[in-house]
Amino acid sequence: MAENREEILANFQGITNIEDVAEAILHLDECNWDLLTAINRVMPQDGNSHNSMSHNSATHDVEMIDEDISVITPKTHPPDREENNQASTSSPRNSTLNLVELQVHYNNKMHEIKMSGSATVRDLKRRLEAVCGVPVCRQQIAGLGGSQATSSTSLATLGLQRNAVIRLKSANQQMADDEVAERLTTTYVLRVKHDEKEYTLKYPGTKTVQEVKNDIYSLTDVPVRHQVWTGWPPVMGLDDTVLAMVGLDLPQHDLTVRRDLANVRKEYKRIIVDSSDSDNSSVEEIEDPGDNFPAEDDMFDLVQTERIMPLMSQNVEDEALGCIEFAHRFRARYGPNTPNFFEGTLQDAIKESCLKPAKERKLLGVYLHHEQSVLSNVFCAQLLGCDTVLQTLAANFLVYGWDLTHPNNTNMLLNSIANALGPVASMTIRSIPVDRLPALLIIMRMRSNTEIYSVINGNVGVSELVGGLVEAIERFAAQREEDARLERERDARQRVKLEQDEAYQRSLEADRAKEEIKKQQELEIKQELERAESERLMEEARKEELRAGAEARVPQEPGAEESAEVSRIRVRLPPPHHDSLERRFYATDTLAALLDFLASKGYPQENYKVISSWPRRDLTLESHSSTLKALKLYPQETIMLEER
């Protein structure tokens, strides 16, 4: 049956172009999975009846509003809204191929218009006058094609997308298109208080009030028709109005919702059928005066039996403790030959089974029990107690158990399912009737998504149960192998990337080390140059000091007409100099005076030898106190300087 439904779902989505799986499943469920009926229900023919035109009150979610063209996505009809249009089941789909389907936004509502592609803009305006009541002369249409949309232009030539949105307003309306677009793109924050809980919800401006109420139904389990609200602004046709046009407070709007208990009691009716005359049977509806009857939307709100202790307390506050209590009471009632139930929250069970690496994953089996079902004892004692079933579950499954007998516990499970798997999974559990419980939900991870694969109801035999388990195991094994292959490829890519990153880091470290060494060498060279320069400066200072001292000790040079004995000394400078020095000294001046003179000129005796021409000798080795005359440097002499 699961494969058949998958095929029906795929065909339905392919024909209707509905990509939202939850929306497609809802349509099929309402048509009892009759493909043709569901298709005609979603795609009613234009010429069928006036009912197809009256579908203009359907809720739509505007995803994008542009200056010229917008695309909308039809939303599903909420479970509490009555369907007024009955679509034909005999018209072929081919007749819709030449239709132009438009969604007209007027007066905070969406109107669905279907016309032939050969119809002109003038025909469209007349149709809008009939549907929306706006005279042709007052119509202002945006999104139809601008200047190209003349009165005689056919709709097929405008290039409109399917379900394109056009905005209609009367000439006396003052709201600008920019203001409408700004409101529709604004995110509205609703703080909804229900009993002792508060919910903070964020919605785009394109959401309708009816869709908000449907979401509150999923959160609080209060059906829309039983919801009593406080805080909505007074707007005509509130449920079909988008949030952008309601007039909500910004940045946050406070609302309060409660259950209308009086309405619940009035809705619960008994139908008495007089079957004595099959041709003239009568049906009488009588209001039930009882105060304790449940609403028909509360699936599992049944009276607890007093003969058997339930597997779970009436008001479980902690999910993990509730699972532990369920496992212990189940084992105590049905004996040790029972599944090994997981003791923890549903989120923990999903982590332990589905969110591990592919090789370590298991299937997750969620067993849903109900005390008021006549199938419970047989299913638990005979099917879940079968050795083959137990071995199969133990080897391939992690089993999670929960008791749906009390509505509080049901709501807790539905909230956990919605948080972990999404609203579609919660809707699947909610749609299981009590007479088909208990049920075993098989959950597996497929294509990076954790979802319900199949539901095995309690009205099956051992062979059907084992067959359903084996089918799920085979499908899971193939998917797990594929996931393991993808994980190996991903790990290989990550290893290569890690190795590349490590090599890159090593290269960076090596470059940083080379740069540090280079900087250190440059610093050492700089320090060495500074030290050498400092030594040079110190040496020059020392030499300058010595030169200044020597210059101060040089005796005064005799005059040209001096009558005393004067010695004329000529000094040849060392290469590469070609010049010479010449000075007169008194014959009685000592050799030290001559050496001081040479030192004052930059030729100290530490660096230079003073060589006499004949006989050749180094005068620096002679006694410095000897006179020039005693050294035979009188009356004149030429000496040479040589570097040591």
Secondary structure, DSSP 8 states (H G I E B T S, - for coil): -HHHHHHHHHHHHHHH----HHHHHHHHHHTTT-HHHHHHHHS--TTS-HHHHGGGG--EEEEEE-SS-EEEEE----TTS-------SSS-GGGGTTEEEEEEEETTEEEEEEEETT-BHHHHHHHHHHHH---GGGEEEESS-GGG--TT-BGGGGT--TTEEEEEEETT----HHHHHHHHT-EEEEEEEETTEEEEEEEETT-BHHHHHHHHHHHH---GGGEEEES----TTGGGSBGGGTT--SSEEEEEEEE-HHHHHHH-EEEEE--SSSSS--EEEEE---SS---TT-TT-----SSS--SS-SS---HHHHHHHHHHHHHHHH-SSS--B--S-HHHHHHHHTSS-GGG--EEEEEEE-TT-TTHHHIIIIITT-HHHHHHHHHHEEEEEEE-SSHHHHHHHHHHHHHHH-HHHHHHHHTS-GGG-SEEEEEEEETTEEEEEEEEESS--HHHHHHHHHHHHHHHHHHHHHHHHHHHHHHHHHHHHHHHHHHHHHHHHHHHHHHHHHHHHHHHHHHHHHHHHHHHHHHHHHHHHHHHHHHHHS-----TT--S-EEEEEEE--TT---EEEEEEETT-BHHHHHHHHHHTT--TTTEEEEETTTTEEGGGS-TTSBTTTTT--SEEEEEEEE-
